[in-house]
Amino acid sequence: MDQVKEKTQPKGNRIKVLGRLLKLVLTTSPWMLVVSIITIILAAASAVIGSLFIERLIDTYVTPLLHEKVPNYGPLLNAILVMFGIYAIGFLSNYLFSMLMGVLAQKVQFRVRNETFTHMESLPIAYFDQNNYGDIMSRYTNDIDTLMQMISQSLPQFLNSALSLIFVIVAMFSLSWQLTLFSFIIFALSFGIVRFLTVRSSHYFKVQQNKLGQINGYDEEMLNGLKVIKVFSHEPEAEEGFDKFNEELRGASGKANTYATILFPIMGNMGNLLYVLIAFIGGAAAINGWAPLTLGAIASFLQLSRQFSMPIAQISQQLNSIVLALAGAQRIFELEDEPSEVDNGDVIMSPNKEVKNSWYWDVPEKNGDIKKVPIKGHIVFDHVNFSYVPGHQILYDINIDAKPGMKVALVGETGAGKTTISNMLNRFYEIQSGKITYDGVPISQIRKNDLRHSLSIVLQETHLFTGTIMDNIRFGKPDASDDEVYQAARLAHADEFIHELDDGYETVIDGDGGDLSQGQMQLLSIARAMIADEPVMILDEATSSIDTRTERMVQAGMDNLLAGRTSFVIAHRLSTIVNSDLILVLDHGHIIERGTHEELLKQKGYYYELYTGKKELD
Ligand SMILES: Nc1ncnc2c1ncn2[C@@H]1O[C@H](COP(=O)(O)OP(=O)(O)OP(=O)(O)O)[C@@H](O)[C@H]1O
């Protein structure tokens, strides 16, 4: 299994990711972002203005009342109404920005999911060969969720706290610079403690996120390989592996949460300490005349000191989630930045919908018309060399001349390079040197989609999609009529077993074939290829053994499928390729023998040994 690399994000990187994220939010809905920011400013300002108003309330309206014999409560009532108004604005703004950011986060999440999925579809096969599926999935689930959390909560609250802090500091200075400086000293002390805790907790949060990716990857791999695990009685090893990942995840989560949970009470109590000290020192300063402080100013200042410590605690807490989400965002952006498959081809191929089994090259004429030239299916490999990884060559000087309608079989031990040859033809990977032509046109000049569309591939691993049998066969040609589906199923010899199912063609099958047998799945995949009706076939013969009757049906289905088409059969059973027009024997990426079955037997070489059982294939 690919290990998920534990990455710590450098600061510069974080800023870049944040910038990109903000751009994403801004372009998703500029007006929502602008209104949210305005309401965040309003919310922060009204809380501070409300606290400052306490000074006026006490000094201008309450204190004079204490000295009046017949107190007039009218002005005080008005002032209380103003204060109510200020807090009401604060409340409304808070509500508005929370709601708006929630909606905005949903929109961003929707967009990111869409963009990432669309981009993923455009990635080359090499990306999926090199990356763990579970880890890719984790980007869709965990990372997008943390991103959403950040946009809807952490980021606006962080902004709100930061603005509150600035406003509070200005307000505190306006009341008493002496008390403000004193508050700073107390605060600097608590800040040191907070910093210590946040650095640790954010580190473990990142580790936790990585471990989560790893455990998802492991789960996915174990689920996919469940049957293999059972067959080899590898349950204890699988559990041991899982326990290891689970333990690491528990360790990281435990530490991350321990630091995060002690952070808040510490900050809360620092605030209480500051409160008591200010009440005491402010009172003493007012009584002794050390500072020009009124009762109202002290009350205001006390209120502000509470608002001073809270945002700092929140900022450090929100920073945790932001750092975590940025790591997630980076993983999503990495996926989005993976280069899409490049296609420089401009030669067009198109199927002729009216006539079965006929495809055309669209050749532009000088007068602007398009000339339709029938595709013959002549495939030539001309001195092809290839390596997946530089320096580790897999195919050596491959030469194949597959004339139209020819059945070419590839035989060789496992790992000899048979599948790689088919990967070259459909351009899942690009050849290093040499040339592959299709009716004389280098395949690098053909539009990739057209090229792949014109090659039908029946893979070793049959993959069916969730849906009815009808849907699955129609997958090969989405606009096929019901009759075409029945006909393809009949030719593939799948019709018989489909009729035996309770719901016939409407039987719903689960993603991985559900209750169907291996052979039945193969018959369906043959029917699927049959309906696609393409000029060239690549058949990666299934290795799994099926009962002889089904095997005969599969074989008959295959023969029908291959009739009249140029085909490449990757053979695992020699019995299926005896009738091939050309058999190529591969060994470690070299074609070591070539010819028909009879010719090869006469040569008494490698193929002869395989056929006579002196040598085994796998
Ligand atoms: N995506 C990949 N990246 C790197 N190396 C690969 C990749 N796919 C296959 N290989 C290597 O290329 C070589 C040829 O593999 P290939 O799948 O073509 O063999 P094969 O003859 O089809 O084997 P089998 O009969 O088992 O399917 C092997 O050594 C394999 O390890």
The ligand as a MOL file (V3000), in Angstrom:
LIG
                    3D

  0  0  0     0  0            999 V3000
M  V30 BEGIN CTAB
M  V30 COUNTS 31 33 0 0 0
M  V30 BEGIN ATOM
M  V30 1 N 1.4760 1.1780 -13.6580 0
M  V30 2 C 2.6450 0.5630 -13.6150 0
M  V30 3 N 3.7410 1.2180 -13.1540 0
M  V30 4 C 4.9380 0.6110 -13.1270 0
M  V30 5 N 5.1640 -0.6570 -13.5340 0
M  V30 6 C 4.1260 -1.3600 -13.9970 0
M  V30 7 C 2.8090 -0.7900 -14.0620 0
M  V30 8 N 1.9730 -1.7280 -14.5820 0
M  V30 9 C 2.7260 -2.8210 -14.8310 0
M  V30 10 N 4.0130 -2.6100 -14.4730 0
M  V30 11 C 5.1460 -3.5460 -14.6420 0
M  V30 12 O 5.2640 -3.8300 -16.0040 0
M  V30 13 C 5.5870 -5.1950 -16.2160 0
M  V30 14 C 4.6280 -5.7950 -17.2210 0
M  V30 15 O 3.3260 -5.8020 -16.6540 0
M  V30 16 P 2.0410 -6.2620 -17.4670 0
M  V30 17 O 0.8600 -5.9650 -16.6280 0
M  V30 18 O 2.0900 -5.6840 -18.8140 0
M  V30 19 O 2.2850 -7.8250 -17.5450 0
M  V30 20 P 1.3240 -8.9520 -18.1290 0
M  V30 21 O 2.1340 -9.7470 -19.0480 0
M  V30 22 O 0.0650 -8.3640 -18.6260 0
M  V30 23 O 1.0470 -9.7710 -16.7990 0
M  V30 24 P -0.2870 -10.5610 -16.3490 0
M  V30 25 O -0.3450 -11.7650 -17.1880 0
M  V30 26 O 0.0210 -10.9010 -14.9330 0
M  V30 27 O -1.4350 -9.6220 -16.5040 0
M  V30 28 C 5.5600 -5.8600 -14.8520 0
M  V30 29 O 6.9060 -5.9830 -14.4450 0
M  V30 30 C 4.8430 -4.8780 -13.9760 0
M  V30 31 O 5.3690 -4.9080 -12.6840 0
M  V30 END ATOM
M  V30 BEGIN BOND
M  V30 1 1 1 2
M  V30 2 1 2 3
M  V30 3 2 2 7
M  V30 4 2 3 4
M  V30 5 1 4 5
M  V30 6 2 5 6
M  V30 7 1 6 7
M  V30 8 1 6 10
M  V30 9 1 7 8
M  V30 10 2 8 9
M  V30 11 1 9 10
M  V30 12 1 10 11
M  V30 13 1 11 12
M  V30 14 1 11 30
M  V30 15 1 12 13
M  V30 16 1 13 14
M  V30 17 1 13 28
M  V30 18 1 14 15
M  V30 19 1 15 16
M  V30 20 2 16 17
M  V30 21 1 16 18
M  V30 22 1 16 19
M  V30 23 1 19 20
M  V30 24 2 20 21
M  V30 25 1 20 22
M  V30 26 1 20 23
M  V30 27 1 23 24
M  V30 28 2 24 25
M  V30 29 1 24 26
M  V30 30 1 24 27
M  V30 31 1 28 29
M  V30 32 1 28 30
M  V30 33 1 30 31
M  V30 END BOND
M  V30 END CTAB
M  END
